[in-house]
Amino acid sequence: MMQKQRASRRSKDRQQAAVFAYCGLCGGEIYLGQLYYEMDDRLLCPECLPEYAKSYFLSRQRTAMLPEWMA
């Protein structure tokens, strides 16, 4: 019961905190005191990092295959 009260208090406090910036991917608010990532010219919230990383490394994606002379 006590944890539920703390969680609800934290979410209310977060809504009252000043907005520092907006996520460059989802547009969500990044509040003062919240962790974020600086990627190239964007600020990203932690929830968007996996999606950004996937798109960032897409051009480096390869499929492991044997050379034709070995097949």
C-alpha positions in Angstrom: 0.0 0.0 0.0 2.8 2.4 0.9 4.6 1.8 -2.4 1.5 2.6 -4.4 1.2 5.9 -2.6 4.8 6.7 -3.2 4.5 5.8 -6.9 1.4 8.0 -7.3 3.2 10.9 -5.5 6.2 10.6 -7.8 4.1 10.7 -10.9 2.3 13.8 -9.6 5.6 15.4 -8.8 6.9 14.6 -12.3 3.9 16.4 -13.9 4.6 19.5 -11.8 8.3 19.5 -12.7 9.6 21.9 -15.3 10.0 20.6 -18.8 13.6 20.7 -19.8 13.2 19.5 -23.4 11.3 17.3 -25.7 12.4 13.9 -27.1 13.5 14.2 -30.7 11.9 10.9 -31.6 8.5 10.6 -29.7 8.1 14.2 -28.8 7.6 13.3 -25.1 8.6 15.6 -22.3 12.0 15.4 -20.7 11.8 16.9 -17.2 14.4 18.5 -15.1 16.3 15.8 -13.2 15.3 13.1 -15.7 18.0 11.1 -17.6 18.2 11.6 -21.4 20.6 10.8 -24.2 22.3 13.3 -26.6 22.4 11.6 -30.0 23.8 13.6 -32.9 21.6 16.7 -32.9 18.7 15.1 -30.8 17.8 14.6 -27.2 16.2 11.2 -26.6 14.2 9.9 -23.7 15.4 6.5 -22.4 12.4 4.7 -23.8 13.3 5.7 -27.4 16.9 4.7 -27.3 16.4 1.1 -28.6 14.4 2.3 -31.6 16.9 5.0 -32.4 19.8 2.6 -32.1 18.1 0.1 -34.4 17.6 2.8 -37.1 21.1 4.2 -36.5 22.8 0.9 -37.1 20.5 -0.4 -39.9 23.1 0.6 -42.6 25.7 -1.7 -40.9 23.4 -4.7 -40.7 24.8 -7.8 -42.5 23.8 -11.4 -43.0 26.5 -14.0 -42.2 27.0 -16.1 -45.4 29.7 -18.4 -46.8 31.5 -17.0 -49.8 30.3 -18.6 -53.1 33.5 -20.5 -53.6 32.9 -22.3 -50.3 29.2 -23.1 -50.9 
